[in-house]
């Protein structure tokens, strides 16, 4: 009796699997249409990560333990899009000259290890990509390239290594493109307290 019950359950399970397998349609995935775009501008902003969620720094003053930098990449994505395409495709904006490296330098001495002019990229880490919808992952930290991009892309870097003392600081950000060309921006002064 018990064997009959298990056999019935097994047969019903097999029947369910066979019916399910036979009714699965092949999924037609939309294919991308790559649209080339170029980097138009790089802007730097100071953020305060001291509260419940980060916010732009007021008067460029931030608690040194709560500093975040926004690297905003502005492109011409969307300006050259094809006027029409079918439902089997979607647009994917690709930088014609991808970003292969992002470096951050301090214009003010951090401590003995990081004097004025030193590269401090290692003192920052990528803020988790849960903050804003147009947040871009920095693939360059793992040797990758930033190439898939939107019109506005924001990379957030949180400061891990705290300067020895407060005061006024400035950062220089250098983007190295795949072509070898570099783009440099100097931040506005920020006061750490």
N, C-alpha and C positions, 0 to 999 in steps of 0.2 A: 504494500500500500504506500509506504513511504517512498519507495523507489519510483513508483508511478507518479507521485506528486512532483518529485524532482525532475523526472523526465519530461513531464508536461511543462514545467517552468522553463526548462532548458530549451525545449522546442519552441515555445512562445518567444523566448529571448532571441533565438536564432532567426525566427521568422521576422521579428522586429528589425534586427540588424540587416537582413537581406532587403526588406522593403525600404528601409532608410537609405541603404546604399544605392538602390535602384532609382530612387526619386531625387537624389542630389543632382542638381544641374551644375554644369561647369560655370564657375564664376568668371564673368567677363570683366576684367579690371581695366579701368581707364588708363590709357598710356599718356606719359608726359610729352608735352611739346616744350622743349628747352628754348627759352627766350633770353638772349644775352643782354646783360645790363652792366653798368659801370658804377664804381664808387664815386659819388659826387662830393661828399663832405664827411668829415669826422668831427664830432663835437664831444667835449668832455664836461661832465657835470659831477658835483659833489653831492653825496647822499649821507643821511644820518640813519643808522641802523639801531638806534638806542631804544626805540619804542616797540609797540606790538608788531608793526610792520615798517619797513624802510620808507623814508620820505626825503624829498629834496632838502638839502641843508638850508637853513635860514641864515641869511647874511654870510654864507660860506663859513660858518662856525660849526664845528663838530667835535664831540667827545672823541679823543684819539682812539679809544677802544671800540668805537662804533662807526668808524669811517668806511664808506663804500664809494667807489668810483663808477660812474656810468660812462662807457665808451659807446657813443651813438654813431652808427654807420648809416649814412643817407645815400640812397642809390637812385638811379633813374628807372627802377623796376616799375613796370606798368605803363611807361610812356611809349614803348615800342610794341605793345601787345598786338597780336593779329586781331582784326576786327571780328572774325568769326572762326569757330572751330566746332566740331561735332561733340556730342555727349560722350563719345568714347575716348576723349582726350581731356587733359587739364594742363594749365600753364604752369611751368616751373621756371622761376627766374634764376639764372646762373651768371655769376660774375665772370666777365670776360678775362679778368686778371684776378684770380683768387688770392685771398689773404693767407699766407703761410706762416706768419709769425707776428705775435703782438708782444712788444716789450714795454716795460714801464721803468722810467728813470726818475730819481729824486733830484730836485734842484737844491734841496736843503739836506744837511747831514741828518741821518736817522740816529745813528750811533757809531761806535768805532768800526763796526763791520761794514756799514753802509754810509760812507762819506758823501758829501754833495757830489752829484754827477754819477753816482753808482746806479747800476741796474738793480731795481727792487722788485722785479716781476715775481720772484720767489716769495716775496712778502705778502702777496695777494693770492686769493683763491676765487674760483668761479662761484658766484652766488647761485644757489639751486634754481633751476629753471621752473619756478612756480610763482614767480613774482608778478610779471605782467605778460600780456598776450604776445607782444612783439619782442620778447626776450630771445636773444640769440645765444646758442651754445658756442663757447670758444673751443673749437676743435683743434686749434693750434697747440694747446697745452699738451696734447698727446701725439703731436707730430702730424696731425691732420691739416686740412685746408678748409677755410670758410669759403664756400662757393655758392651753395644754395642760399638765396637771400630774398628778403622782401624790400619794400620801399624804405621802411624804417626798421632798424635792427638795434637792439640795446643789449650790450654785454655789461654785466655787473660784476665788479671785482671787489671783494671784501678784504680789508686789511687784516693780516694775521700777525705780522711783526709790528709791535707798537714802538713808535719813536721814543727815544730816551726821555725827551721832554716835549712839552707843548710848544706852541709858537706858530709862525706862518710857514706853510709848506706849499710847494708847487711840484707838479709832476709833468713829465714829458712822456708822451706815448708815441711809440714808433711802430707803424704797421709795415711789414715787409711783404710785398706782393710776390706772386709766383714768377713774375718777370724780373725780379730783383729790385724794382723801383720801390722807394720808401715814401711813406706819408707820415709826417710828424705834426703833432699838436702839443701845445703847452697849455696846461690847465690854468684857470684863474687861481689866484692865491686862496688857500683854505687855512683857517686858523684852527689848530688842534688845542684843546684845553683838557 
